[in-house]
């Protein structure tokens, strides 16, 4: 014997309204309407600029070399004495975010220069912090980094 199913449109309507209200509250909570400093801060103005390292932490640069970064067209390019490194990137008010691994030319260089290239790749791929201190760009993590002047 089957039991008849009784539904009342009032009960279903109340449940549907409750679900809609809870969904709206959940979405409002996820919207981040408060807006933190990082979200509202303007990205650093690095477009079209090249910077040369004046101080390096976490690495001793090979004598006679320069380490440079260029920010252009949504890409960051690096030069550390051997190969040219490049990758798609976004820079925010306080961080460099790569879109994937850095690409590199494949020049055969002295081991010290190859190691320096690798140090720069690892720094850039670690989503380092960025800041402008006076006219100097500071790129770094807790253990590796550079203070750079616009060149």
KEZA-60360 format. One record per residue (C-alpha): residue number from 1; residue in one letter; x, y, z. Coordinates in steps of 0.05 Angstrom, whole numbers, plus 32768, in hexadecimal, padded with zeros to 4 digits. Layout:
N
<atom><num>NUM</num><residuo>A</residuo><east>X</east><north>Y</north><up>Z</up></atom>
...
END
This chain:
151
<atom><num>1</num><residuo>X</residuo><east>8000</east><north>8000</north><up>8000</up></atom>
<atom><num>2</num><residuo>X</residuo><east>801C</east><north>8043</north><up>7FED</up></atom>
<atom><num>3</num><residuo>X</residuo><east>8012</east><north>8081</north><up>8016</up></atom>
<atom><num>4</num><residuo>X</residuo><east>7FFB</east><north>80C0</north><up>7FF4</up></atom>
<atom><num>5</num><residuo>X</residuo><east>802E</east><north>80F7</north><up>7FF4</up></atom>
<atom><num>6</num><residuo>X</residuo><east>8013</east><north>8138</north><up>800D</up></atom>
<atom><num>7</num><residuo>X</residuo><east>8037</east><north>8178</north><up>7FFD</up></atom>
<atom><num>8</num><residuo>X</residuo><east>8024</east><north>81BD</north><up>800D</up></atom>
<atom><num>9</num><residuo>X</residuo><east>803E</east><north>81F5</north><up>7FE4</up></atom>
<atom><num>10</num><residuo>X</residuo><east>8046</east><north>821F</north><up>8022</up></atom>
<atom><num>11</num><residuo>X</residuo><east>8079</east><north>81EF</north><up>8041</up></atom>
<atom><num>12</num><residuo>X</residuo><east>80A0</east><north>81E7</north><up>8001</up></atom>
<atom><num>13</num><residuo>X</residuo><east>80A0</east><north>8232</north><up>7FF5</up></atom>
<atom><num>14</num><residuo>X</residuo><east>80BA</east><north>823F</north><up>803C</up></atom>
<atom><num>15</num><residuo>X</residuo><east>80F2</east><north>820C</north><up>8032</up></atom>
<atom><num>16</num><residuo>X</residuo><east>8105</east><north>822A</north><up>7FEF</up></atom>
<atom><num>17</num><residuo>X</residuo><east>8107</east><north>8270</north><up>800D</up></atom>
<atom><num>18</num><residuo>X</residuo><east>8132</east><north>8257</north><up>8046</up></atom>
<atom><num>19</num><residuo>X</residuo><east>8163</east><north>8236</north><up>8016</up></atom>
<atom><num>20</num><residuo>X</residuo><east>8166</east><north>8276</north><up>7FEC</up></atom>
<atom><num>21</num><residuo>X</residuo><east>8171</east><north>82A1</north><up>8029</up></atom>
<atom><num>22</num><residuo>X</residuo><east>81A9</east><north>8274</north><up>8042</up></atom>
<atom><num>23</num><residuo>X</residuo><east>81C9</east><north>8273</north><up>7FFE</up></atom>
<atom><num>24</num><residuo>X</residuo><east>81C6</east><north>82BF</north><up>7FF9</up></atom>
<atom><num>25</num><residuo>X</residuo><east>81E6</east><north>82C6</north><up>803E</up></atom>
<atom><num>26</num><residuo>X</residuo><east>821D</east><north>8295</north><up>802B</up></atom>
<atom><num>27</num><residuo>X</residuo><east>822C</east><north>82BA</north><up>7FEB</up></atom>
<atom><num>28</num><residuo>X</residuo><east>822D</east><north>82FD</north><up>800F</up></atom>
<atom><num>29</num><residuo>X</residuo><east>825F</east><north>82E1</north><up>8040</up></atom>
<atom><num>30</num><residuo>X</residuo><east>828D</east><north>82CA</north><up>8008</up></atom>
<atom><num>31</num><residuo>X</residuo><east>828B</east><north>830C</north><up>7FE3</up></atom>
<atom><num>32</num><residuo>X</residuo><east>82C2</east><north>832C</north><up>800D</up></atom>
<atom><num>33</num><residuo>X</residuo><east>829D</east><north>836E</north><up>800E</up></atom>
<atom><num>34</num><residuo>X</residuo><east>82CA</east><north>8387</north><up>8046</up></atom>
<atom><num>35</num><residuo>X</residuo><east>8305</east><north>838C</north><up>8016</up></atom>
<atom><num>36</num><residuo>X</residuo><east>834A</east><north>8383</north><up>8035</up></atom>
<atom><num>37</num><residuo>X</residuo><east>8386</east><north>83AE</north><up>8025</up></atom>
<atom><num>38</num><residuo>X</residuo><east>83A4</east><north>837B</north><up>7FF5</up></atom>
<atom><num>39</num><residuo>X</residuo><east>8364</east><north>8377</north><up>7FCD</up></atom>
<atom><num>40</num><residuo>X</residuo><east>835A</east><north>83C1</north><up>7FC7</up></atom>
<atom><num>41</num><residuo>X</residuo><east>83A2</east><north>83D7</north><up>7FBE</up></atom>
<atom><num>42</num><residuo>X</residuo><east>83B9</east><north>83E8</north><up>7F78</up></atom>
<atom><num>43</num><residuo>X</residuo><east>83EE</east><north>83BA</north><up>7F58</up></atom>
<atom><num>44</num><residuo>X</residuo><east>8435</east><north>83D5</north><up>7F59</up></atom>
<atom><num>45</num><residuo>X</residuo><east>8444</east><north>83FF</north><up>7F1C</up></atom>
<atom><num>46</num><residuo>X</residuo><east>847A</east><north>83D2</north><up>7EFE</up></atom>
<atom><num>47</num><residuo>X</residuo><east>8462</east><north>83CE</north><up>7EB6</up></atom>
<atom><num>48</num><residuo>X</residuo><east>849A</east><north>83DB</north><up>7E84</up></atom>
<atom><num>49</num><residuo>X</residuo><east>84CF</east><north>83E2</north><up>7EBA</up></atom>
<atom><num>50</num><residuo>X</residuo><east>8511</east><north>83BE</north><up>7EC3</up></atom>
<atom><num>51</num><residuo>X</residuo><east>8532</east><north>83B8</north><up>7F08</up></atom>
<atom><num>52</num><residuo>X</residuo><east>857A</east><north>83A5</north><up>7F1A</up></atom>
<atom><num>53</num><residuo>X</residuo><east>858C</east><north>8384</north><up>7F5C</up></atom>
<atom><num>54</num><residuo>X</residuo><east>85B5</east><north>83AF</north><up>7F8B</up></atom>
<atom><num>55</num><residuo>X</residuo><east>85AF</east><north>8380</north><up>7FC8</up></atom>
<atom><num>56</num><residuo>X</residuo><east>85A3</east><north>8335</north><up>7FC9</up></atom>
<atom><num>57</num><residuo>X</residuo><east>8591</east><north>8308</north><up>8004</up></atom>
<atom><num>58</num><residuo>X</residuo><east>8594</east><north>82BC</north><up>8005</up></atom>
<atom><num>59</num><residuo>X</residuo><east>85C7</east><north>82BA</north><up>7FCC</up></atom>
<atom><num>60</num><residuo>X</residuo><east>860C</east><north>82D6</north><up>7FBE</up></atom>
<atom><num>61</num><residuo>X</residuo><east>860B</east><north>82F0</north><up>7F77</up></atom>
<atom><num>62</num><residuo>X</residuo><east>8642</east><north>82D9</north><up>7F48</up></atom>
<atom><num>63</num><residuo>X</residuo><east>8677</east><north>8310</north><up>7F43</up></atom>
<atom><num>64</num><residuo>X</residuo><east>866D</east><north>833E</north><up>7F08</up></atom>
<atom><num>65</num><residuo>X</residuo><east>8624</east><north>832B</north><up>7EFB</up></atom>
<atom><num>66</num><residuo>X</residuo><east>85E4</east><north>8352</north><up>7F00</up></atom>
<atom><num>67</num><residuo>X</residuo><east>859F</east><north>8338</north><up>7F10</up></atom>
<atom><num>68</num><residuo>X</residuo><east>8566</east><north>835B</north><up>7EEC</up></atom>
<atom><num>69</num><residuo>X</residuo><east>851A</east><north>8355</north><up>7EE8</up></atom>
<atom><num>70</num><residuo>X</residuo><east>84EE</east><north>8375</north><up>7EB3</up></atom>
<atom><num>71</num><residuo>X</residuo><east>84A2</east><north>837A</north><up>7EBA</up></atom>
<atom><num>72</num><residuo>X</residuo><east>847D</east><north>8382</north><up>7E78</up></atom>
<atom><num>73</num><residuo>X</residuo><east>843C</east><north>836C</north><up>7E56</up></atom>
<atom><num>74</num><residuo>X</residuo><east>8427</east><north>833D</north><up>7E8F</up></atom>
<atom><num>75</num><residuo>X</residuo><east>846B</east><north>831B</north><up>7E90</up></atom>
<atom><num>76</num><residuo>X</residuo><east>84A9</east><north>831D</north><up>7EBB</up></atom>
<atom><num>77</num><residuo>X</residuo><east>84ED</east><north>8312</north><up>7E9C</up></atom>
<atom><num>78</num><residuo>X</residuo><east>852C</east><north>8305</north><up>7EC3</up></atom>
<atom><num>79</num><residuo>X</residuo><east>8576</east><north>8305</north><up>7EB5</up></atom>
<atom><num>80</num><residuo>X</residuo><east>85A9</east><north>82EC</north><up>7EE7</up></atom>
<atom><num>81</num><residuo>X</residuo><east>85E8</east><north>82E6</north><up>7EBE</up></atom>
<atom><num>82</num><residuo>X</residuo><east>85DB</east><north>82AB</north><up>7E90</up></atom>
<atom><num>83</num><residuo>X</residuo><east>8596</east><north>829B</north><up>7E75</up></atom>
<atom><num>84</num><residuo>X</residuo><east>8559</east><north>82C7</north><up>7E69</up></atom>
<atom><num>85</num><residuo>X</residuo><east>851E</east><north>82B2</north><up>7E94</up></atom>
<atom><num>86</num><residuo>X</residuo><east>84D6</east><north>82C4</north><up>7E84</up></atom>
<atom><num>87</num><residuo>X</residuo><east>8490</east><north>82B4</north><up>7E9C</up></atom>
<atom><num>88</num><residuo>X</residuo><east>8449</east><north>82CD</north><up>7E9D</up></atom>
<atom><num>89</num><residuo>X</residuo><east>843C</east><north>82F3</north><up>7EDE</up></atom>
<atom><num>90</num><residuo>X</residuo><east>840E</east><north>831E</north><up>7F05</up></atom>
<atom><num>91</num><residuo>X</residuo><east>8429</east><north>8351</north><up>7F36</up></atom>
<atom><num>92</num><residuo>X</residuo><east>83FC</east><north>836B</north><up>7F6C</up></atom>
<atom><num>93</num><residuo>X</residuo><east>8407</east><north>83A0</north><up>7FA1</up></atom>
<atom><num>94</num><residuo>X</residuo><east>8431</east><north>836F</north><up>7FC9</up></atom>
<atom><num>95</num><residuo>X</residuo><east>8440</east><north>832F</north><up>7FA2</up></atom>
<atom><num>96</num><residuo>X</residuo><east>845B</east><north>8312</north><up>7F61</up></atom>
<atom><num>97</num><residuo>X</residuo><east>8431</east><north>82D7</north><up>7F48</up></atom>
<atom><num>98</num><residuo>X</residuo><east>844A</east><north>82AE</north><up>7F0E</up></atom>
<atom><num>99</num><residuo>X</residuo><east>8418</east><north>828C</north><up>7EE0</up></atom>
<atom><num>100</num><residuo>X</residuo><east>8445</east><north>824E</north><up>7EDA</up></atom>
<atom><num>101</num><residuo>X</residuo><east>848E</east><north>823A</north><up>7EDB</up></atom>
<atom><num>102</num><residuo>X</residuo><east>84C2</east><north>826A</north><up>7EC0</up></atom>
<atom><num>103</num><residuo>X</residuo><east>84DC</east><north>825B</north><up>7E7A</up></atom>
<atom><num>104</num><residuo>X</residuo><east>8526</east><north>8262</north><up>7E6D</up></atom>
<atom><num>105</num><residuo>X</residuo><east>8556</east><north>8264</north><up>7E34</up></atom>
<atom><num>106</num><residuo>X</residuo><east>8586</east><north>822A</north><up>7E37</up></atom>
<atom><num>107</num><residuo>X</residuo><east>85CC</east><north>8249</north><up>7E32</up></atom>
<atom><num>108</num><residuo>X</residuo><east>8604</east><north>821F</north><up>7E4E</up></atom>
<atom><num>109</num><residuo>X</residuo><east>8625</east><north>8249</north><up>7E83</up></atom>
<atom><num>110</num><residuo>X</residuo><east>8656</east><north>8243</north><up>7EBD</up></atom>
<atom><num>111</num><residuo>X</residuo><east>8638</east><north>821D</north><up>7EF7</up></atom>
<atom><num>112</num><residuo>X</residuo><east>8635</east><north>825A</north><up>7F23</up></atom>
<atom><num>113</num><residuo>X</residuo><east>860C</east><north>8280</north><up>7EF0</up></atom>
<atom><num>114</num><residuo>X</residuo><east>85DD</east><north>8245</north><up>7EE6</up></atom>
<atom><num>115</num><residuo>X</residuo><east>85D4</east><north>8241</north><up>7F31</up></atom>
<atom><num>116</num><residuo>X</residuo><east>85C5</east><north>828B</north><up>7F33</up></atom>
<atom><num>117</num><residuo>X</residuo><east>8591</east><north>8283</north><up>7EFD</up></atom>
<atom><num>118</num><residuo>X</residuo><east>8572</east><north>824A</north><up>7F25</up></atom>
<atom><num>119</num><residuo>X</residuo><east>8571</east><north>8276</north><up>7F64</up></atom>
<atom><num>120</num><residuo>X</residuo><east>854C</east><north>82AC</north><up>7F3E</up></atom>
<atom><num>121</num><residuo>X</residuo><east>851A</east><north>827A</north><up>7F21</up></atom>
<atom><num>122</num><residuo>X</residuo><east>850C</east><north>825E</north><up>7F66</up></atom>
<atom><num>123</num><residuo>X</residuo><east>8503</east><north>82A4</north><up>7F83</up></atom>
<atom><num>124</num><residuo>X</residuo><east>84D2</east><north>82B8</north><up>7F4D</up></atom>
<atom><num>125</num><residuo>X</residuo><east>84AB</east><north>8277</north><up>7F4F</up></atom>
<atom><num>126</num><residuo>X</residuo><east>84A2</east><north>827E</north><up>7F9B</up></atom>
<atom><num>127</num><residuo>X</residuo><east>846D</east><north>82B5</north><up>7F92</up></atom>
<atom><num>128</num><residuo>X</residuo><east>849A</east><north>82E8</north><up>7FB4</up></atom>
<atom><num>129</num><residuo>X</residuo><east>8483</east><north>8326</north><up>7FD8</up></atom>
<atom><num>130</num><residuo>X</residuo><east>848B</east><north>8369</north><up>7FB3</up></atom>
<atom><num>131</num><residuo>X</residuo><east>8491</east><north>83AE</north><up>7FD0</up></atom>
<atom><num>132</num><residuo>X</residuo><east>84AA</east><north>83F2</north><up>7FBB</up></atom>
<atom><num>133</num><residuo>X</residuo><east>84D7</east><north>8412</north><up>7FF0</up></atom>
<atom><num>134</num><residuo>X</residuo><east>84E6</east><north>8458</north><up>7FD8</up></atom>
<atom><num>135</num><residuo>X</residuo><east>84F9</east><north>844B</north><up>7F90</up></atom>
<atom><num>136</num><residuo>X</residuo><east>8513</east><north>8405</north><up>7F9E</up></atom>
<atom><num>137</num><residuo>X</residuo><east>84ED</east><north>83C6</north><up>7F8D</up></atom>
<atom><num>138</num><residuo>X</residuo><east>84F3</east><north>8390</north><up>7FC2</up></atom>
<atom><num>139</num><residuo>X</residuo><east>84E6</east><north>8348</north><up>7FAA</up></atom>
<atom><num>140</num><residuo>X</residuo><east>84EB</east><north>8311</north><up>7FDC</up></atom>
<atom><num>141</num><residuo>X</residuo><east>84D7</east><north>82D9</north><up>800B</up></atom>
<atom><num>142</num><residuo>X</residuo><east>84EC</east><north>82CE</north><up>8053</up></atom>
<atom><num>143</num><residuo>X</residuo><east>852F</east><north>82B1</north><up>803C</up></atom>
<atom><num>144</num><residuo>X</residuo><east>853F</east><north>82CB</north><up>7FF6</up></atom>
<atom><num>145</num><residuo>X</residuo><east>8536</east><north>830E</north><up>7FD5</up></atom>
<atom><num>146</num><residuo>X</residuo><east>8550</east><north>834C</north><up>7FB2</up></atom>
<atom><num>147</num><residuo>X</residuo><east>854D</east><north>8397</north><up>7FB9</up></atom>
<atom><num>148</num><residuo>X</residuo><east>854C</east><north>83B3</north><up>7F73</up></atom>
<atom><num>149</num><residuo>X</residuo><east>8553</east><north>83F8</north><up>7F53</up></atom>
<atom><num>150</num><residuo>X</residuo><east>8531</east><north>840C</north><up>7F13</up></atom>
<atom><num>151</num><residuo>X</residuo><east>8562</east><north>840B</north><up>7ED9</up></atom>
END
